[in-house]
């Protein structure tokens, strides 16, 4: 993931409750964090998590530390489509392939999502 990459936010919850909700743009990825204190300091102002929750994330797996993605919120979708519809339109192959973490999609799939979510095409610049 790089600065300028488009992000589609996907809320999990099962075949009918999982939905795409929002579009954003990556500002910066920070993946060289060395201490828990730095991790908490870097997240504190832009996170919904408490310091205790951030600490828990940092300590979940000592051999694989978390990274931070700073992003700019762009737009909330007026219509949200669920996992079932994402499978129907070919964005996700099956329920077993539902996104966990970051999953790259094609430009065509992005356009499919925007069309299905009834997004005003004026927000997209090619």
GIFENJO-V739287 format. One record per backbone hydrogen bond with DSSP energy under -0.5 kcal/mol. CO is the residue of the C=O (numbers start at 1). NH is the residue of the N-H. Records with the same first field share a line. If there is no record, write none. Layout:
CO = NH / NH
This chain:
2 = 5
5 = 26
7 = 9 / 24
9 = 21 / 22
10 = 12
11 = 19
14 = 18
15 = 84
18 = 83
19 = 11
21 = 77
22 = 9
23 = 74 / 75
24 = 7
25 = 72
26 = 4
28 = 70
29 = 31
30 = 68
35 = 39
36 = 40
37 = 41
38 = 42
39 = 43
40 = 44
41 = 45
43 = 46
44 = 47
50 = 54
51 = 55
52 = 56
53 = 57
54 = 58
55 = 59
56 = 60
57 = 60
61 = 64
68 = 30 / 70
70 = 27 / 28
71 = 73
72 = 25
75 = 23
81 = 20
82 = 86
83 = 87
84 = 88
85 = 89
86 = 91 / 92
87 = 90
94 = 97
95 = 98
106 = 110
107 = 111
108 = 112
109 = 113
110 = 114
111 = 115
112 = 116
113 = 117
114 = 119
115 = 118
117 = 79
120 = 123
121 = 124
